[in-house]
């Protein structure tokens, strides 16, 4: 997910992106990890891997994706994405 305007609530952006990419409505529970890297000398990306609970629905991946995995909390910490 990309947030260009830092005034946008990132949890709101997460909900929107998950819905667009998977068709699922989720509840954000907590962060699992954070990461960052420099895309170029002017752009630093910051990411949060979060634990979410699906409210309902079936996974319907967008055309941008070809696979998904349901993992336990423990597996999420070591799952290769």
ZADO-1210 file (C-alpha; in nm, 4 decimals, padded with zeros to 6 digits):
<atoms>
<atom x="00.0000" y="00.0000" z="00.0000" code="UNK" pos="1"/>
<atom x="00.1255" y="00.3477" z="-00.0741" code="UNK" pos="2"/>
<atom x="00.0357" y="00.6520" z="00.1275" code="UNK" pos="3"/>
<atom x="00.1579" y="00.9702" z="-00.0361" code="UNK" pos="4"/>
<atom x="-00.0217" y="01.2028" z="00.2030" code="UNK" pos="5"/>
<atom x="00.0949" y="01.1268" z="00.5558" code="UNK" pos="6"/>
<atom x="-00.2207" y="01.2861" z="00.6926" code="UNK" pos="7"/>
<atom x="-00.4161" y="00.9844" z="00.5639" code="UNK" pos="8"/>
<atom x="-00.4856" y="00.7341" z="00.8382" code="UNK" pos="9"/>
<atom x="-00.2697" y="00.4312" z="00.7513" code="UNK" pos="10"/>
<atom x="-00.5203" y="00.1906" z="00.9109" code="UNK" pos="11"/>
<atom x="-00.7870" y="00.3303" z="00.6778" code="UNK" pos="12"/>
<atom x="-00.5469" y="00.2773" z="00.3856" code="UNK" pos="13"/>
<atom x="-00.4796" y="-00.0797" z="00.5018" code="UNK" pos="14"/>
<atom x="-00.8525" y="-00.1603" z="00.5066" code="UNK" pos="15"/>
<atom x="-00.8989" y="-00.0143" z="00.1589" code="UNK" pos="16"/>
<atom x="-00.5994" y="-00.1984" z="00.0118" code="UNK" pos="17"/>
<atom x="-00.6868" y="-00.5356" z="00.1659" code="UNK" pos="18"/>
<atom x="-01.0406" y="-00.5049" z="00.0309" code="UNK" pos="19"/>
<atom x="-00.9146" y="-00.4086" z="-00.3169" code="UNK" pos="20"/>
<atom x="-00.6464" y="-00.6794" z="-00.3306" code="UNK" pos="21"/>
<atom x="-00.8317" y="-00.9701" z="-00.1645" code="UNK" pos="22"/>
<atom x="-01.2016" y="-00.8876" z="-00.1447" code="UNK" pos="23"/>
<atom x="-01.1855" y="-00.9255" z="00.2351" code="UNK" pos="24"/>
<atom x="-01.2970" y="-00.6882" z="00.5066" code="UNK" pos="25"/>
<atom x="-01.0517" y="-00.7157" z="00.7969" code="UNK" pos="26"/>
<atom x="-00.9961" y="-00.6042" z="01.1533" code="UNK" pos="27"/>
<atom x="-00.6392" y="-00.4861" z="01.2165" code="UNK" pos="28"/>
<atom x="-00.5138" y="-00.6403" z="01.5411" code="UNK" pos="29"/>
<atom x="-00.1510" y="-00.5386" z="01.5818" code="UNK" pos="30"/>
<atom x="00.1816" y="-00.4977" z="01.4031" code="UNK" pos="31"/>
<atom x="00.4063" y="-00.8024" z="01.3648" code="UNK" pos="32"/>
<atom x="00.7115" y="-00.6284" z="01.2224" code="UNK" pos="33"/>
<atom x="00.8296" y="-00.3076" z="01.0601" code="UNK" pos="34"/>
<atom x="01.0794" y="-00.2648" z="00.7796" code="UNK" pos="35"/>
<atom x="01.2206" y="00.0086" z="00.5608" code="UNK" pos="36"/>
<atom x="01.4507" y="00.0571" z="00.2659" code="UNK" pos="37"/>
<atom x="01.5618" y="00.3334" z="00.0322" code="UNK" pos="38"/>
<atom x="01.4051" y="00.2932" z="-00.3111" code="UNK" pos="39"/>
<atom x="01.6320" y="00.5663" z="-00.4427" code="UNK" pos="40"/>
<atom x="01.8154" y="00.8606" z="-00.2916" code="UNK" pos="41"/>
<atom x="01.4933" y="01.0623" z="-00.2591" code="UNK" pos="42"/>
<atom x="01.2509" y="00.7900" z="-00.1506" code="UNK" pos="43"/>
<atom x="01.2451" y="00.5798" z="00.1649" code="UNK" pos="44"/>
<atom x="00.9742" y="00.3164" z="00.2024" code="UNK" pos="45"/>
<atom x="00.8438" y="00.2120" z="00.5435" code="UNK" pos="46"/>
<atom x="00.6369" y="-00.1030" z="00.5763" code="UNK" pos="47"/>
<atom x="00.4366" y="-00.2651" z="00.8525" code="UNK" pos="48"/>
<atom x="00.3516" y="-00.6345" z="00.8476" code="UNK" pos="49"/>
<atom x="00.0353" y="-00.6637" z="01.0512" code="UNK" pos="50"/>
<atom x="-00.1879" y="-00.9261" z="01.2035" code="UNK" pos="51"/>
<atom x="-00.5463" y="-00.8989" z="01.0773" code="UNK" pos="52"/>
<atom x="-00.8642" y="-01.0959" z="01.1286" code="UNK" pos="53"/>
<atom x="-01.0931" y="-01.1488" z="00.8293" code="UNK" pos="54"/>
<atom x="-01.4474" y="-01.0415" z="00.9134" code="UNK" pos="55"/>
<atom x="-01.6171" y="-01.2388" z="00.6385" code="UNK" pos="56"/>
<atom x="-01.6074" y="-01.3301" z="00.2727" code="UNK" pos="57"/>
<atom x="-01.4017" y="-01.5442" z="00.0426" code="UNK" pos="58"/>
<atom x="-01.0595" y="-01.4496" z="-00.0884" code="UNK" pos="59"/>
<atom x="-01.0845" y="-01.3094" z="-00.4401" code="UNK" pos="60"/>
<atom x="-00.7374" y="-01.2006" z="-00.5455" code="UNK" pos="61"/>
<atom x="-00.6937" y="-00.8996" z="-00.7709" code="UNK" pos="62"/>
<atom x="-00.5168" y="-00.9487" z="-01.1035" code="UNK" pos="63"/>
<atom x="-00.1976" y="-00.8218" z="-00.9372" code="UNK" pos="64"/>
<atom x="-00.1661" y="-01.1417" z="-00.7313" code="UNK" pos="65"/>
<atom x="-00.1551" y="-01.5128" z="-00.8052" code="UNK" pos="66"/>
<atom x="-00.1410" y="-01.6805" z="-00.4635" code="UNK" pos="67"/>
<atom x="-00.2108" y="-01.6371" z="-00.0935" code="UNK" pos="68"/>
<atom x="-00.1544" y="-01.8338" z="00.2270" code="UNK" pos="69"/>
<atom x="-00.3347" y="-01.8548" z="00.5606" code="UNK" pos="70"/>
<atom x="-00.0746" y="-01.8832" z="00.8357" code="UNK" pos="71"/>
<atom x="-00.0687" y="-01.9020" z="01.2130" code="UNK" pos="72"/>
<atom x="00.0831" y="-01.6214" z="01.4179" code="UNK" pos="73"/>
<atom x="00.3989" y="-01.8256" z="01.4634" code="UNK" pos="74"/>
<atom x="00.4223" y="-01.9054" z="01.0923" code="UNK" pos="75"/>
<atom x="00.3708" y="-01.5401" z="01.0014" code="UNK" pos="76"/>
<atom x="00.6945" y="-01.4480" z="01.1769" code="UNK" pos="77"/>
<atom x="00.8953" y="-01.6835" z="00.9551" code="UNK" pos="78"/>
<atom x="00.6745" y="-01.7229" z="00.6442" code="UNK" pos="79"/>
<atom x="00.8593" y="-01.6319" z="00.3269" code="UNK" pos="80"/>
<atom x="00.6571" y="-01.3786" z="00.1308" code="UNK" pos="81"/>
</atoms>
